[in-house]
Amino acid sequence: WIDLSTGINPHPWPHSTELVIDWNRLPELEDLQALEQAAADHYGVPSSHICAVSGSEMAMRLTGLLQGGKGQCERAGYRTHQEMFSQCHRLDDLSQAAPELPLILANPANPSGRILSREKLAALLNRRAAGWTLVDEAYADAHPDISLARHISAHPKLILFKSLGKFFGLAGLRLGFVIGPPEWIARLRHHIGAWPLSSAAIAIGQAALRDSAWISETRANLAKRASALDRLI
């Protein structure tokens, strides 16, 4: 058997062991801000719209609690999407979503691989002006053209979740980002505390996000390897 379930790049960003990590001090605020600026530049959003977290999975669960514990998710989706709300209505189709309740979906989706275009997502957001729409973009680094990050300012009830575990292959780093309205980001910061990340996560994450040559090369290589696997299967 070949395990295809993880969705983690088997060829991770290769330079993490070359960095010098200061384990004797708490991370400085300016180091965290530098990481978030690197992420903001990578995703194309203002830094006021982004918050670094110790993994997008934790951030999704916290978001579900902060939004009242009631929400909606796709039935055939990521388990955490179902568990982030204490009362979660499972949908067979996104068209069934109630407009006032928070809705979580993945784009690209796991495990189906379905990709929704920006146009389809824009139509969904327009139908849901009264409720929060939460998009798990953990796999969108391979398809940056589908991300809603650059449109975050236009949608006051849109939240995106990003991960360095999948595309960068650094799942053990436990590093992700939440992108949303500044007032929501401020509320999230209050709950995650003053030192949400380790010094290693801050240093490695910033260096990886700034490595534009590796990012470009990896996007091309992932597409080639995916096509080769499709032909083999």
ZIPESUL-V907632 format. One record per residue. RES is the residue in three letters. OMEGA is omega as a letter, one per 30 degrees, with the letter a starting at -180 (NA if undefined). Layout:
# ZIPESUL-V907632
res:RES omega:OMEGA
res:RES omega:OMEGA
This chain:
# ZIPESUL-V907632
res:TRP omega:l
res:ILE omega:a
res:ASP omega:a
res:LEU omega:a
res:SER omega:a
res:THR omega:a
res:GLY omega:a
res:ILE omega:a
res:ASN omega:a
res:PRO omega:l
res:HIS omega:a
res:PRO omega:l
res:TRP omega:a
res:PRO omega:a
res:HIS omega:a
res:SER omega:a
res:THR omega:a
res:GLU omega:a
res:LEU omega:l
res:VAL omega:a
res:ILE omega:l
res:ASP omega:a
res:TRP omega:a
res:ASN omega:a
res:ARG omega:l
res:LEU omega:l
res:PRO omega:l
res:GLU omega:l
res:LEU omega:a
res:GLU omega:l
res:ASP omega:l
res:LEU omega:l
res:GLN omega:l
res:ALA omega:l
res:LEU omega:a
res:GLU omega:l
res:GLN omega:l
res:ALA omega:l
res:ALA omega:l
res:ALA omega:l
res:ASP omega:a
res:HIS omega:a
res:TYR omega:l
res:GLY omega:l
res:VAL omega:l
res:PRO omega:a
res:SER omega:l
res:SER omega:a
res:HIS omega:a
res:ILE omega:l
res:CYS omega:l
res:ALA omega:a
res:VAL omega:a
res:SER omega:l
res:GLY omega:a
res:SER omega:a
res:GLU omega:l
res:MET omega:a
res:ALA omega:l
res:MET omega:l
res:ARG omega:l
res:LEU omega:l
res:THR omega:l
res:GLY omega:l
res:LEU omega:a
res:LEU omega:a
res:GLN omega:l
res:GLY omega:l
res:GLY omega:l
res:LYS omega:a
res:GLY omega:a
res:GLN omega:l
res:CYS omega:l
res:GLU omega:a
res:ARG omega:a
res:ALA omega:a
res:GLY omega:a
res:TYR omega:a
res:ARG omega:a
res:THR omega:l
res:HIS omega:l
res:GLN omega:a
res:GLU omega:a
res:MET omega:l
res:PHE omega:l
res:SER omega:l
res:GLN omega:a
res:CYS omega:l
res:HIS omega:a
res:ARG omega:a
res:LEU omega:l
res:ASP omega:a
res:ASP omega:a
res:LEU omega:l
res:SER omega:l
res:GLN omega:a
res:ALA omega:l
res:ALA omega:a
res:PRO omega:a
res:GLU omega:a
res:LEU omega:l
res:PRO omega:l
res:LEU omega:l
res:ILE omega:l
res:LEU omega:l
res:ALA omega:l
res:ASN omega:f
res:PRO omega:a
res:ALA omega:l
res:ASN omega:g
res:PRO omega:a
res:SER omega:a
res:GLY omega:l
res:ARG omega:l
res:ILE omega:l
res:LEU omega:l
res:SER omega:l
res:ARG omega:a
res:GLU omega:l
res:LYS omega:l
res:LEU omega:l
res:ALA omega:l
res:ALA omega:l
res:LEU omega:l
res:LEU omega:l
res:ASN omega:l
res:ARG omega:a
res:ARG omega:a
res:ALA omega:a
res:ALA omega:a
res:GLY omega:l
res:TRP omega:l
res:THR omega:a
res:LEU omega:a
res:VAL omega:l
res:ASP omega:a
res:GLU omega:a
res:ALA omega:a
res:TYR omega:a
res:ALA omega:l
res:ASP omega:l
res:ALA omega:a
res:HIS omega:a
res:PRO omega:a
res:ASP omega:a
res:ILE omega:a
res:SER omega:l
res:LEU omega:a
res:ALA omega:a
res:ARG omega:l
res:HIS omega:a
res:ILE omega:a
res:SER omega:a
res:ALA omega:a
res:HIS omega:a
res:PRO omega:l
res:LYS omega:l
res:LEU omega:l
res:ILE omega:l
res:LEU omega:l
res:PHE omega:a
res:LYS omega:a
res:SER omega:l
res:LEU omega:a
res:GLY omega:a
res:LYS omega:a
res:PHE omega:a
res:PHE omega:l
res:GLY omega:a
res:LEU omega:a
res:ALA omega:a
res:GLY omega:l
res:LEU omega:a
res:ARG omega:a
res:LEU omega:l
res:GLY omega:a
res:PHE omega:l
res:VAL omega:l
res:ILE omega:a
res:GLY omega:l
res:PRO omega:a
res:PRO omega:a
res:GLU omega:l
res:TRP omega:l
res:ILE omega:l
res:ALA omega:l
res:ARG omega:l
res:LEU omega:l
res:ARG omega:a
res:HIS omega:a
res:HIS omega:a
res:ILE omega:l
res:GLY omega:a
res:ALA omega:a
res:TRP omega:a
res:PRO omega:a
res:LEU omega:l
res:SER omega:l
res:SER omega:l
res:ALA omega:l
res:ALA omega:a
res:ILE omega:a
res:ALA omega:a
res:ILE omega:a
res:GLY omega:a
res:GLN omega:a
res:ALA omega:a
res:ALA omega:a
res:LEU omega:l
res:ARG omega:a
res:ASP omega:a
res:SER omega:l
res:ALA omega:l
res:TRP omega:a
res:ILE omega:a
res:SER omega:a
res:GLU omega:a
res:THR omega:l
res:ARG omega:l
res:ALA omega:a
res:ASN omega:l
res:LEU omega:l
res:ALA omega:l
res:LYS omega:a
res:ARG omega:l
res:ALA omega:l
res:SER omega:l
res:ALA omega:l
res:LEU omega:l
res:ASP omega:a
res:ARG omega:l
res:LEU omega:a
res:ILE omega:NA
